[in-house]
Amino acid sequence: MNSFAYLIDRLRQETTLALLVRVIPNAHTTAFREALEDGSFKIAVAAPPEKGKANKELIIFLSGFFGVSRSSVELVYGHASRVKKVIISL
């Protein structure tokens, strides 16, 4: 079982989940990497950090992981930064 599957349960219980994410662009694969001590998550994305490609990849990945539509994943801040806040809603 995926070690980040508990996040899916949290979303189901709370219906809205806010995540602080540290994005690693240009990775080999797009995936959760680790949960950090400050409560944020490292997520590697295969896309480069140019013209919103990494942000789009992050949204596609999170929507697939949580089983929600892309419109249910909102990038709140960090559009031009590696540190981002994302809200996922059911």
N, CA, C and O atoms as a CHARMM CRD file, in Angstrom:
* protein
*
  360
    1    1 MET  N      0.83900  -1.19100   0.00000 PROA 1      0.00000
    2    1 MET  CA     0.00000   0.00000   0.00000 PROA 1      0.00000
    3    1 MET  C      0.88000   1.24900   0.00000 PROA 1      0.00000
    4    1 MET  O      1.92500   1.28500   0.65000 PROA 1      0.00000
    5    2 ASN  N      0.45600   2.24400  -0.71700 PROA 2      0.00000
    6    2 ASN  CA     1.17700   3.50400  -0.78800 PROA 2      0.00000
    7    2 ASN  C      1.24100   4.13100   0.59600 PROA 2      0.00000
    8    2 ASN  O      0.22700   4.20500   1.29000 PROA 2      0.00000
    9    3 SER  N      2.42100   4.58200   1.00300 PROA 3      0.00000
   10    3 SER  CA     2.57600   5.15500   2.34200 PROA 3      0.00000
   11    3 SER  C      1.87700   6.50400   2.48900 PROA 3      0.00000
   12    3 SER  O      1.79200   7.02700   3.60000 PROA 3      0.00000
   13    4 PHE  N      1.38300   7.07200   1.41100 PROA 4      0.00000
   14    4 PHE  CA     0.66500   8.34400   1.46400 PROA 4      0.00000
   15    4 PHE  C     -0.84600   8.14700   1.32200 PROA 4      0.00000
   16    4 PHE  O     -1.58900   9.12000   1.19000 PROA 4      0.00000
   17    5 ALA  N     -1.29600   6.90000   1.34900 PROA 5      0.00000
   18    5 ALA  CA    -2.71800   6.60000   1.18700 PROA 5      0.00000
   19    5 ALA  C     -3.56100   7.17100   2.32300 PROA 5      0.00000
   20    5 ALA  O     -4.75600   7.40400   2.14100 PROA 5      0.00000
   21    6 TYR  N     -2.96400   7.40200   3.48700 PROA 6      0.00000
   22    6 TYR  CA    -3.71400   7.98700   4.59900 PROA 6      0.00000
   23    6 TYR  C     -4.26300   9.37000   4.23600 PROA 6      0.00000
   24    6 TYR  O     -5.24600   9.81800   4.82600 PROA 6      0.00000
   25    7 LEU  N     -3.64000  10.04100   3.27800 PROA 7      0.00000
   26    7 LEU  CA    -4.13300  11.34800   2.84100 PROA 7      0.00000
   27    7 LEU  C     -5.49400  11.22500   2.15500 PROA 7      0.00000
   28    7 LEU  O     -6.33500  12.11700   2.26600 PROA 7      0.00000
   29    8 ILE  N     -5.70000  10.12100   1.45200 PROA 8      0.00000
   30    8 ILE  CA    -6.99500   9.87900   0.80200 PROA 8      0.00000
   31    8 ILE  C     -8.07300   9.74600   1.86700 PROA 8      0.00000
   32    8 ILE  O     -9.16500  10.29700   1.72400 PROA 8      0.00000
   33    9 ASP  N     -7.76600   9.01000   2.94100 PROA 9      0.00000
   34    9 ASP  CA    -8.72100   8.86700   4.04500 PROA 9      0.00000
   35    9 ASP  C     -9.02100  10.21300   4.69500 PROA 9      0.00000
   36    9 ASP  O    -10.17200  10.49700   5.02600 PROA 9      0.00000
   37   10 ARG  N     -7.99700  11.04400   4.88100 PROA 10     0.00000
   38   10 ARG  CA    -8.20400  12.37800   5.46100 PROA 10     0.00000
   39   10 ARG  C     -9.12300  13.21800   4.58700 PROA 10     0.00000
   40   10 ARG  O     -9.99500  13.92200   5.09500 PROA 10     0.00000
   41   11 LEU  N     -8.92800  13.14500   3.26500 PROA 11     0.00000
   42   11 LEU  CA    -9.78400  13.90500   2.35500 PROA 11     0.00000
   43   11 LEU  C    -11.22800  13.42400   2.44600 PROA 11     0.00000
   44   11 LEU  O    -12.15200  14.23700   2.44600 PROA 11     0.00000
   45   12 ARG  N    -11.42800  12.12400   2.52500 PROA 12     0.00000
   46   12 ARG  CA   -12.78600  11.57900   2.62100 PROA 12     0.00000
   47   12 ARG  C    -13.47000  12.02200   3.91100 PROA 12     0.00000
   48   12 ARG  O    -14.67000  12.29800   3.91800 PROA 12     0.00000
   49   13 GLN  N    -12.70900  12.08900   5.00100 PROA 13     0.00000
   50   13 GLN  CA   -13.28000  12.49100   6.29000 PROA 13     0.00000
   51   13 GLN  C    -13.55000  13.98700   6.35000 PROA 13     0.00000
   52   13 GLN  O    -14.58400  14.41200   6.86600 PROA 13     0.00000
   53   14 GLU  N    -12.63200  14.78500   5.82700 PROA 14     0.00000
   54   14 GLU  CA   -12.71600  16.23800   5.97100 PROA 14     0.00000
   55   14 GLU  C    -13.33800  16.93100   4.75500 PROA 14     0.00000
   56   14 GLU  O    -13.73600  18.09100   4.86300 PROA 14     0.00000
   57   15 THR  N    -13.43200  16.27500   3.62700 PROA 15     0.00000
   58   15 THR  CA   -13.93800  16.74300   2.32200 PROA 15     0.00000
   59   15 THR  C    -13.10200  17.85000   1.67200 PROA 15     0.00000
   60   15 THR  O    -13.24700  18.10600   0.47700 PROA 15     0.00000
   61   16 THR  N    -12.24300  18.49900   2.43000 PROA 16     0.00000
   62   16 THR  CA   -11.29700  19.47100   1.88200 PROA 16     0.00000
   63   16 THR  C     -9.96200  19.26000   2.57600 PROA 16     0.00000
   64   16 THR  O     -9.90000  19.09600   3.79400 PROA 16     0.00000
   65   17 LEU  N     -8.89900  19.26600   1.78800 PROA 17     0.00000
   66   17 LEU  CA    -7.57000  19.01300   2.33300 PROA 17     0.00000
   67   17 LEU  C     -6.60700  20.05200   1.78300 PROA 17     0.00000
   68   17 LEU  O     -6.50500  20.23200   0.56900 PROA 17     0.00000
   69   18 ALA  N     -5.90100  20.73500   2.67500 PROA 18     0.00000
   70   18 ALA  CA    -4.88600  21.70900   2.27400 PROA 18     0.00000
   71   18 ALA  C     -3.51200  21.07300   2.45200 PROA 18     0.00000
   72   18 ALA  O     -3.20200  20.53400   3.51500 PROA 18     0.00000
   73   19 LEU  N     -2.70300  21.13800   1.42000 PROA 19     0.00000
   74   19 LEU  CA    -1.35600  20.57500   1.46700 PROA 19     0.00000
   75   19 LEU  C     -0.33300  21.64700   1.14800 PROA 19     0.00000
   76   19 LEU  O     -0.50500  22.42800   0.21100 PROA 19     0.00000
   77   20 LEU  N      0.72800  21.67900   1.93200 PROA 20     0.00000
   78   20 LEU  CA     1.88900  22.49000   1.60700 PROA 20     0.00000
   79   20 LEU  C      2.85100  21.55100   0.89900 PROA 20     0.00000
   80   20 LEU  O      3.23000  20.51500   1.44500 PROA 20     0.00000
   81   21 VAL  N      3.24500  21.91000  -0.31200 PROA 21     0.00000
   82   21 VAL  CA     4.01200  21.01400  -1.17500 PROA 21     0.00000
   83   21 VAL  C      5.32500  21.66400  -1.58600 PROA 21     0.00000
   84   21 VAL  O      5.36600  22.84800  -1.92200 PROA 21     0.00000
   85   22 ARG  N      6.38000  20.89100  -1.55700 PROA 22     0.00000
   86   22 ARG  CA     7.67500  21.31600  -2.08700 PROA 22     0.00000
   87   22 ARG  C      7.91400  20.48800  -3.35100 PROA 22     0.00000
   88   22 ARG  O      8.11200  19.27500  -3.28400 PROA 22     0.00000
   89   23 VAL  N      7.89200  21.15000  -4.48000 PROA 23     0.00000
   90   23 VAL  CA     7.95900  20.46700  -5.77400 PROA 23     0.00000
   91   23 VAL  C      9.40200  20.32300  -6.23500 PROA 23     0.00000
   92   23 VAL  O     10.19600  21.25900  -6.14400 PROA 23     0.00000
   93   24 ILE  N      9.72400  19.13700  -6.73000 PROA 24     0.00000
   94   24 ILE  CA    11.02700  18.86000  -7.33200 PROA 24     0.00000
   95   24 ILE  C     10.77700  18.64100  -8.82200 PROA 24     0.00000
   96   24 ILE  O     10.33700  17.56000  -9.21400 PROA 24     0.00000
   97   25 PRO  N     11.04700  19.64500  -9.66500 PROA 25     0.00000
   98   25 PRO  CA    10.79000  19.50200 -11.10300 PROA 25     0.00000
   99   25 PRO  C     11.87300  18.67700 -11.80200 PROA 25     0.00000
  100   25 PRO  O     12.92000  18.39000 -11.22200 PROA 25     0.00000
  101   26 ASN  N     11.60900  18.30400 -13.03600 PROA 26     0.00000
  102   26 ASN  CA    12.54600  17.54600 -13.88500 PROA 26     0.00000
  103   26 ASN  C     12.92600  16.19200 -13.30200 PROA 26     0.00000
  104   26 ASN  O     14.03200  15.70500 -13.54000 PROA 26     0.00000
  105   27 ALA  N     12.02700  15.58400 -12.54700 PROA 27     0.00000
  106   27 ALA  CA    12.29900  14.27200 -11.95600 PROA 27     0.00000
  107   27 ALA  C     12.06600  13.17500 -12.99500 PROA 27     0.00000
  108   27 ALA  O     11.45700  13.40800 -14.03900 PROA 27     0.00000
  109   28 HSD  N     12.55400  11.99400 -12.69300 PROA 28     0.00000
  110   28 HSD  CA    12.36500  10.85100 -13.59300 PROA 28     0.00000
  111   28 HSD  C     10.88600  10.46900 -13.67700 PROA 28     0.00000
  112   28 HSD  O     10.36700  10.19200 -14.75900 PROA 28     0.00000
  113   29 THR  N     10.21500  10.45900 -12.52300 PROA 29     0.00000
  114   29 THR  CA     8.78700  10.13900 -12.47000 PROA 29     0.00000
  115   29 THR  C      8.08200  11.12500 -11.53800 PROA 29     0.00000
  116   29 THR  O      8.71600  11.76500 -10.69900 PROA 29     0.00000
  117   30 THR  N      6.78300  11.23700 -11.69600 PROA 30     0.00000
  118   30 THR  CA     5.98700  12.08800 -10.82500 PROA 30     0.00000
  119   30 THR  C      5.44200  11.23100  -9.69100 PROA 30     0.00000
  120   30 THR  O      4.74500  10.24300  -9.92400 PROA 30     0.00000
  121   31 ALA  N      5.77000  11.62200  -8.44800 PROA 31     0.00000
  122   31 ALA  CA     5.36400  10.82000  -7.29100 PROA 31     0.00000
  123   31 ALA  C      5.60400  11.58400  -6.00000 PROA 31     0.00000
  124   31 ALA  O      6.41400  12.50900  -5.94500 PROA 31     0.00000
  125   32 PHE  N      4.87300  11.17100  -4.94800 PROA 32     0.00000
  126   32 PHE  CA     5.19900  11.65300  -3.60700 PROA 32     0.00000
  127   32 PHE  C      6.58300  11.13000  -3.26600 PROA 32     0.00000
  128   32 PHE  O      6.89000   9.97200  -3.54500 PROA 32     0.00000
  129   33 ARG  N      7.41800  11.96200  -2.67000 PROA 33     0.00000
  130   33 ARG  CA     8.75400  11.53300  -2.25500 PROA 33     0.00000
  131   33 ARG  C      8.84100  11.32300  -0.75200 PROA 33     0.00000
  132   33 ARG  O      9.29500  10.27500  -0.29300 PROA 33     0.00000
  133   34 GLU  N      8.40200  12.32800   0.02200 PROA 34     0.00000
  134   34 GLU  CA     8.46000  12.17200   1.47500 PROA 34     0.00000
  135   34 GLU  C      7.58400  13.20100   2.16700 PROA 34     0.00000
  136   34 GLU  O      7.26600  14.25600   1.61900 PROA 34     0.00000
  137   35 ALA  N      7.20800  12.85700   3.38800 PROA 35     0.00000
  138   35 ALA  CA     6.52600  13.79100   4.27300 PROA 35     0.00000
  139   35 ALA  C      7.60500  14.43900   5.12800 PROA 35     0.00000
  140   35 ALA  O      8.42900  13.74700   5.72500 PROA 35     0.00000
  141   36 LEU  N      7.60000  15.75400   5.18600 PROA 36     0.00000
  142   36 LEU  CA     8.62100  16.48100   5.92900 PROA 36     0.00000
  143   36 LEU  C      8.13900  16.79600   7.34400 PROA 36     0.00000
  144   36 LEU  O      6.94000  16.78000   7.62400 PROA 36     0.00000
  145   37 GLU  N      9.08500  17.07800   8.22200 PROA 37     0.00000
  146   37 GLU  CA     8.77200  17.32800   9.63000 PROA 37     0.00000
  147   37 GLU  C      7.85200  18.52400   9.83500 PROA 37     0.00000
  148   37 GLU  O      7.10200  18.56400  10.81000 PROA 37     0.00000
  149   38 ASP  N      7.89700  19.49200   8.93900 PROA 38     0.00000
  150   38 ASP  CA     7.05800  20.68800   9.08500 PROA 38     0.00000
  151   38 ASP  C      5.62400  20.47600   8.58900 PROA 38     0.00000
  152   38 ASP  O      4.83000  21.41600   8.57000 PROA 38     0.00000
  153   39 GLY  N      5.29000  19.24500   8.18900 PROA 39     0.00000
  154   39 GLY  CA     3.94600  18.92700   7.72100 PROA 39     0.00000
  155   39 GLY  C      3.76000  19.05200   6.22400 PROA 39     0.00000
  156   39 GLY  O      2.68900  18.74200   5.70300 PROA 39     0.00000
  157   40 SER  N      4.78800  19.50200   5.52600 PROA 40     0.00000
  158   40 SER  CA     4.70000  19.61500   4.06900 PROA 40     0.00000
  159   40 SER  C      5.12300  18.30000   3.41900 PROA 40     0.00000
  160   40 SER  O      5.60800  17.38600   4.08500 PROA 40     0.00000
  161   41 PHE  N      4.92600  18.22900   2.10500 PROA 41     0.00000
  162   41 PHE  CA     5.24100  17.01800   1.35900 PROA 41     0.00000
  163   41 PHE  C      6.12500  17.35500   0.17400 PROA 41     0.00000
  164   41 PHE  O      5.89900  18.35200  -0.51300 PROA 41     0.00000
  165   42 LYS  N      7.13000  16.52600  -0.06700 PROA 42     0.00000
  166   42 LYS  CA     7.93400  16.65400  -1.27700 PROA 42     0.00000
  167   42 LYS  C      7.26700  15.82300  -2.35500 PROA 42     0.00000
  168   42 LYS  O      6.97300  14.64300  -2.16100 PROA 42     0.00000
  169   43 ILE  N      7.03600  16.45400  -3.49100 PROA 43     0.00000
  170   43 ILE  CA     6.47400  15.75200  -4.64000 PROA 43     0.00000
  171   43 ILE  C      7.37000  16.03200  -5.83400 PROA 43     0.00000
  172   43 ILE  O      7.62100  17.18600  -6.18100 PROA 43     0.00000
  173   44 ALA  N      7.84400  14.97200  -6.45300 PROA 44     0.00000
  174   44 ALA  CA     8.65300  15.09600  -7.66200 PROA 44     0.00000
  175   44 ALA  C      7.71900  15.10400  -8.86400 PROA 44     0.00000
  176   44 ALA  O      6.76400  14.33000  -8.92600 PROA 44     0.00000
  177   45 VAL  N      8.00300  15.98400  -9.81700 PROA 45     0.00000
  178   45 VAL  CA     7.23100  16.01300 -11.05900 PROA 45     0.00000
  179   45 VAL  C      8.18500  15.89500 -12.24100 PROA 45     0.00000
  180   45 VAL  O      9.29000  16.43700 -12.22100 PROA 45     0.00000
  181   46 ALA  N      7.74800  15.19100 -13.25400 PROA 46     0.00000
  182   46 ALA  CA     8.60000  14.94900 -14.42000 PROA 46     0.00000
  183   46 ALA  C      8.72100  16.18100 -15.31700 PROA 46     0.00000
  184   46 ALA  O      9.66300  16.28100 -16.10400 PROA 46     0.00000
  185   47 ALA  N      7.80000  17.09600 -15.20900 PROA 47     0.00000
  186   47 ALA  CA     7.78500  18.27500 -16.08500 PROA 47     0.00000
  187   47 ALA  C      8.81400  19.31700 -15.64300 PROA 47     0.00000
  188   47 ALA  O      9.17800  19.38100 -14.46900 PROA 47     0.00000
  189   48 PRO  N      9.27500  20.12500 -16.58900 PROA 48     0.00000
  190   48 PRO  CA    10.20500  21.20900 -16.24800 PROA 48     0.00000
  191   48 PRO  C      9.45200  22.39700 -15.63700 PROA 48     0.00000
  192   48 PRO  O      8.24900  22.54600 -15.84800 PROA 48     0.00000
  193   49 PRO  N     10.15900  23.23300 -14.88500 PROA 49     0.00000
  194   49 PRO  CA     9.51100  24.38400 -14.25000 PROA 49     0.00000
  195   49 PRO  C      9.42500  25.59300 -15.18100 PROA 49     0.00000
  196   49 PRO  O      9.94800  26.66300 -14.87200 PROA 49     0.00000
  197   50 GLU  N      8.77400  25.41400 -16.29900 PROA 50     0.00000
  198   50 GLU  CA     8.66000  26.50900 -17.26300 PROA 50     0.00000
  199   50 GLU  C      7.25100  26.57000 -17.83000 PROA 50     0.00000
  200   50 GLU  O      6.63800  25.54400 -18.12500 PROA 50     0.00000
  201   51 LYS  N      6.75000  27.78700 -17.97600 PROA 51     0.00000
  202   51 LYS  CA     5.43400  28.04300 -18.57300 PROA 51     0.00000
  203   51 LYS  C      4.30900  27.24700 -17.90400 PROA 51     0.00000
  204   51 LYS  O      3.36100  26.83700 -18.57400 PROA 51     0.00000
  205   52 GLY  N      4.40600  27.02700 -16.59000 PROA 52     0.00000
  206   52 GLY  CA     3.35100  26.34600 -15.85100 PROA 52     0.00000
  207   52 GLY  C      3.29000  24.84400 -16.03800 PROA 52     0.00000
  208   52 GLY  O      2.34700  24.20900 -15.56500 PROA 52     0.00000
  209   53 LYS  N      4.27000  24.25700 -16.71400 PROA 53     0.00000
  210   53 LYS  CA     4.24000  22.81600 -16.98600 PROA 53     0.00000
  211   53 LYS  C      4.31400  21.99000 -15.70300 PROA 53     0.00000
  212   53 LYS  O      3.58800  21.00600 -15.56200 PROA 53     0.00000
  213   54 ALA  N      5.17700  22.37800 -14.77100 PROA 54     0.00000
  214   54 ALA  CA     5.30200  21.63300 -13.51200 PROA 54     0.00000
  215   54 ALA  C      4.02400  21.77500 -12.68200 PROA 54     0.00000
  216   54 ALA  O      3.59400  20.81300 -12.04500 PROA 54     0.00000
  217   55 ASN  N      3.41900  22.95500 -12.68400 PROA 55     0.00000
  218   55 ASN  CA     2.16300  23.15700 -11.95700 PROA 55     0.00000
  219   55 ASN  C      1.05400  22.28500 -12.53900 PROA 55     0.00000
  220   55 ASN  O      0.29100  21.66400 -11.79900 PROA 55     0.00000
  221   56 LYS  N      0.97100  22.24100 -13.85400 PROA 56     0.00000
  222   56 LYS  CA    -0.04500  21.41600 -14.51400 PROA 56     0.00000
  223   56 LYS  C      0.16600  19.94200 -14.18600 PROA 56     0.00000
  224   56 LYS  O     -0.78900  19.22100 -13.90000 PROA 56     0.00000
  225   57 GLU  N      1.41200  19.50000 -14.22800 PROA 57     0.00000
  226   57 GLU  CA     1.72900  18.10800 -13.90000 PROA 57     0.00000
  227   57 GLU  C      1.35900  17.79400 -12.45200 PROA 57     0.00000
  228   57 GLU  O      0.83500  16.71800 -12.16100 PROA 57     0.00000
  229   58 LEU  N      1.62900  18.72900 -11.54900 PROA 58     0.00000
  230   58 LEU  CA     1.28200  18.54900 -10.13600 PROA 58     0.00000
  231   58 LEU  C     -0.22200  18.38600  -9.97100 PROA 58     0.00000
  232   58 LEU  O     -0.67400  17.50300  -9.24300 PROA 58     0.00000
  233   59 ILE  N     -0.99700  19.22700 -10.63700 PROA 59     0.00000
  234   59 ILE  CA    -2.45700  19.15600 -10.54100 PROA 59     0.00000
  235   59 ILE  C     -2.98100  17.84800 -11.12200 PROA 59     0.00000
  236   59 ILE  O     -3.87000  17.22700 -10.54000 PROA 59     0.00000
  237   60 ILE  N     -2.44800  17.42800 -12.24600 PROA 60     0.00000
  238   60 ILE  CA    -2.85700  16.15600 -12.85600 PROA 60     0.00000
  239   60 ILE  C     -2.52600  14.99500 -11.92200 PROA 60     0.00000
  240   60 ILE  O     -3.34500  14.09600 -11.72700 PROA 60     0.00000
  241   61 PHE  N     -1.32500  15.01600 -11.34400 PROA 61     0.00000
  242   61 PHE  CA    -0.90900  13.94900 -10.42900 PROA 61     0.00000
  243   61 PHE  C     -1.81800  13.89100  -9.20500 PROA 61     0.00000
  244   61 PHE  O     -2.30600  12.82000  -8.84400 PROA 61     0.00000
  245   62 LEU  N     -2.04800  15.03800  -8.56600 PROA 62     0.00000
  246   62 LEU  CA    -2.86100  15.05200  -7.34700 PROA 62     0.00000
  247   62 LEU  C     -4.30800  14.66900  -7.63000 PROA 62     0.00000
  248   62 LEU  O     -4.92800  13.97700  -6.82300 PROA 62     0.00000
  249   63 SER  N     -4.85600  15.10500  -8.75900 PROA 63     0.00000
  250   63 SER  CA    -6.23300  14.72800  -9.08600 PROA 63     0.00000
  251   63 SER  C     -6.34200  13.22100  -9.29800 PROA 63     0.00000
  252   63 SER  O     -7.32400  12.60800  -8.87800 PROA 63     0.00000
  253   64 GLY  N     -5.35100  12.62400  -9.94100 PROA 64     0.00000
  254   64 GLY  CA    -5.35100  11.17600 -10.12200 PROA 64     0.00000
  255   64 GLY  C     -5.15400  10.42800  -8.81700 PROA 64     0.00000
  256   64 GLY  O     -5.82000   9.42400  -8.56700 PROA 64     0.00000
  257   65 PHE  N     -4.24700  10.90800  -7.98900 PROA 65     0.00000
  258   65 PHE  CA    -3.96000  10.25600  -6.71300 PROA 65     0.00000
  259   65 PHE  C     -5.19200  10.25000  -5.81200 PROA 65     0.00000
  260   65 PHE  O     -5.51400   9.23000  -5.20300 PROA 65     0.00000
  261   66 PHE  N     -5.88200  11.39100  -5.72900 PROA 66     0.00000
  262   66 PHE  CA    -7.03800  11.50400  -4.84600 PROA 66     0.00000
  263   66 PHE  C     -8.34400  11.09000  -5.51800 PROA 66     0.00000
  264   66 PHE  O     -9.38100  11.01400  -4.85900 PROA 66     0.00000
  265   67 GLY  N     -8.30400  10.82300  -6.81800 PROA 67     0.00000
  266   67 GLY  CA    -9.50500  10.39400  -7.52600 PROA 67     0.00000
  267   67 GLY  C    -10.54800  11.48900  -7.65300 PROA 67     0.00000
  268   67 GLY  O    -11.74800  11.23000  -7.55900 PROA 67     0.00000
  269   68 VAL  N    -10.08500  12.71700  -7.86800 PROA 68     0.00000
  270   68 VAL  CA   -10.98900  13.85900  -8.04100 PROA 68     0.00000
  271   68 VAL  C    -10.71400  14.49700  -9.40000 PROA 68     0.00000
  272   68 VAL  O     -9.71500  14.18800 -10.04900 PROA 68     0.00000
  273   69 SER  N    -11.60000  15.38100  -9.82200 PROA 69     0.00000
  274   69 SER  CA   -11.37700  16.07600 -11.08800 PROA 69     0.00000
  275   69 SER  C    -10.26600  17.10700 -10.92300 PROA 69     0.00000
  276   69 SER  O     -9.94800  17.51500  -9.80600 PROA 69     0.00000
  277   70 ARG  N     -9.68900  17.51600 -12.02500 PROA 70     0.00000
  278   70 ARG  CA    -8.62800  18.53100 -11.98000 PROA 70     0.00000
  279   70 ARG  C     -9.14800  19.84100 -11.40400 PROA 70     0.00000
  280   70 ARG  O     -8.40700  20.56900 -10.74400 PROA 70     0.00000
  281   71 SER  N    -10.40500  20.13800 -11.65100 PROA 71     0.00000
  282   71 SER  CA   -10.97500  21.37900 -11.12000 PROA 71     0.00000
  283   71 SER  C    -11.14700  21.33800  -9.60300 PROA 71     0.00000
  284   71 SER  O    -11.38400  22.37300  -8.98100 PROA 71     0.00000
  285   72 SER  N    -11.03200  20.16100  -9.00600 PROA 72     0.00000
  286   72 SER  CA   -11.11200  20.02100  -7.55000 PROA 72     0.00000
  287   72 SER  C     -9.76700  20.23200  -6.87000 PROA 72     0.00000
  288   72 SER  O     -9.67500  20.19500  -5.64300 PROA 72     0.00000
  289   73 VAL  N     -8.73000  20.45200  -7.66000 PROA 73     0.00000
  290   73 VAL  CA    -7.38600  20.71600  -7.13200 PROA 73     0.00000
  291   73 VAL  C     -7.05000  22.16500  -7.45300 PROA 73     0.00000
  292   73 VAL  O     -6.93000  22.54200  -8.61800 PROA 73     0.00000
  293   74 GLU  N     -6.90100  22.97200  -6.40600 PROA 74     0.00000
  294   74 GLU  CA    -6.64200  24.40000  -6.59000 PROA 74     0.00000
  295   74 GLU  C     -5.24900  24.75600  -6.08600 PROA 74     0.00000
  296   74 GLU  O     -4.89900  24.47100  -4.94100 PROA 74     0.00000
  297   75 LEU  N     -4.47300  25.37200  -6.94000 PROA 75     0.00000
  298   75 LEU  CA    -3.16200  25.88700  -6.55200 PROA 75     0.00000
  299   75 LEU  C     -3.39400  27.28000  -5.97500 PROA 75     0.00000
  300   75 LEU  O     -3.68300  28.22200  -6.71300 PROA 75     0.00000
  301   76 VAL  N     -3.26600  27.40900  -4.65100 PROA 76     0.00000
  302   76 VAL  CA    -3.59600  28.65400  -3.95500 PROA 76     0.00000
  303   76 VAL  C     -2.47200  29.66600  -4.08700 PROA 76     0.00000
  304   76 VAL  O     -2.71000  30.82200  -4.43800 PROA 76     0.00000
  305   77 TYR  N     -1.24900  29.23600  -3.80800 PROA 77     0.00000
  306   77 TYR  CA    -0.10000  30.11800  -4.00500 PROA 77     0.00000
  307   77 TYR  C      1.13000  29.29700  -4.34400 PROA 77     0.00000
  308   77 TYR  O      1.15700  28.07900  -4.17000 PROA 77     0.00000
  309   78 GLY  N      2.14600  29.99400  -4.83300 PROA 78     0.00000
  310   78 GLY  CA     3.38200  29.33200  -5.22300 PROA 78     0.00000
  311   78 GLY  C      3.44900  29.02500  -6.70000 PROA 78     0.00000
  312   78 GLY  O      4.17900  28.12000  -7.10500 PROA 78     0.00000
  313   79 HSD  N      2.70600  29.75500  -7.51700 PROA 79     0.00000
  314   79 HSD  CA     2.68500  29.48600  -8.95600 PROA 79     0.00000
  315   79 HSD  C      4.07200  29.56000  -9.58400 PROA 79     0.00000
  316   79 HSD  O      4.35800  28.83700 -10.53800 PROA 79     0.00000
  317   80 ALA  N      4.92600  30.41800  -9.06400 PROA 80     0.00000
  318   80 ALA  CA     6.27600  30.57800  -9.61700 PROA 80     0.00000
  319   80 ALA  C      7.34100  30.16900  -8.60200 PROA 80     0.00000
  320   80 ALA  O      8.48500  30.61700  -8.68100 PROA 80     0.00000
  321   81 SER  N      6.96400  29.32300  -7.65500 PROA 81     0.00000
  322   81 SER  CA     7.87500  28.89500  -6.59600 PROA 81     0.00000
  323   81 SER  C      7.82900  27.37700  -6.46500 PROA 81     0.00000
  324   81 SER  O      6.87700  26.73900  -6.91500 PROA 81     0.00000
  325   82 ARG  N      8.84300  26.81100  -5.85700 PROA 82     0.00000
  326   82 ARG  CA     8.82200  25.37000  -5.60000 PROA 82     0.00000
  327   82 ARG  C      7.95800  25.02300  -4.39700 PROA 82     0.00000
  328   82 ARG  O      7.52000  23.88100  -4.25300 PROA 82     0.00000
  329   83 VAL  N      7.71100  26.00000  -3.53500 PROA 83     0.00000
  330   83 VAL  CA     6.84200  25.79500  -2.37600 PROA 83     0.00000
  331   83 VAL  C      5.44500  26.28200  -2.75300 PROA 83     0.00000
  332   83 VAL  O      5.26100  27.43300  -3.14900 PROA 83     0.00000
  333   84 LYS  N      4.46800  25.38900  -2.62300 PROA 84     0.00000
  334   84 LYS  CA     3.11100  25.69200  -3.07800 PROA 84     0.00000
  335   84 LYS  C      2.09200  25.24700  -2.03500 PROA 84     0.00000
  336   84 LYS  O      2.33000  24.31200  -1.27000 PROA 84     0.00000
  337   85 LYS  N      0.97200  25.92500  -2.02000 PROA 85     0.00000
  338   85 LYS  CA    -0.15600  25.47500  -1.21400 PROA 85     0.00000
  339   85 LYS  C     -1.24000  25.02400  -2.17300 PROA 85     0.00000
  340   85 LYS  O     -1.61800  25.74500  -3.09600 PROA 85     0.00000
  341   86 VAL  N     -1.73400  23.81600  -1.93600 PROA 86     0.00000
  342   86 VAL  CA    -2.74100  23.21400  -2.79500 PROA 86     0.00000
  343   86 VAL  C     -3.93300  22.82600  -1.93200 PROA 86     0.00000
  344   86 VAL  O     -3.76300  22.29800  -0.83300 PROA 86     0.00000
  345   87 ILE  N     -5.13300  23.08600  -2.42600 PROA 87     0.00000
  346   87 ILE  CA    -6.34900  22.65300  -1.74400 PROA 87     0.00000
  347   87 ILE  C     -7.06600  21.66000  -2.64400 PROA 87     0.00000
  348   87 ILE  O     -7.32400  21.93100  -3.81700 PROA 87     0.00000
  349   88 ILE  N     -7.38300  20.49700  -2.06800 PROA 88     0.00000
  350   88 ILE  CA    -8.10500  19.44700  -2.78700 PROA 88     0.00000
  351   88 ILE  C     -9.48200  19.32900  -2.15100 PROA 88     0.00000
  352   88 ILE  O     -9.59400  19.25000  -0.92700 PROA 88     0.00000
  353   89 SER  N    -10.52600  19.31700  -2.96400 PROA 89     0.00000
  354   89 SER  CA   -11.90300  19.22900  -2.46800 PROA 89     0.00000
  355   89 SER  C    -12.61900  18.06200  -3.12000 PROA 89     0.00000
  356   89 SER  O    -12.33700  17.68900  -4.25900 PROA 89     0.00000
  357   90 LEU  N    -13.55000  17.49600  -2.37100 PROA 90     0.00000
  358   90 LEU  CA   -14.39700  16.44200  -2.93800 PROA 90     0.00000
  359   90 LEU  C    -15.57600  17.06300  -3.65300 PROA 90     0.00000
  360   90 LEU  O    -16.41300  16.34600  -4.20200 PROA 90     0.00000
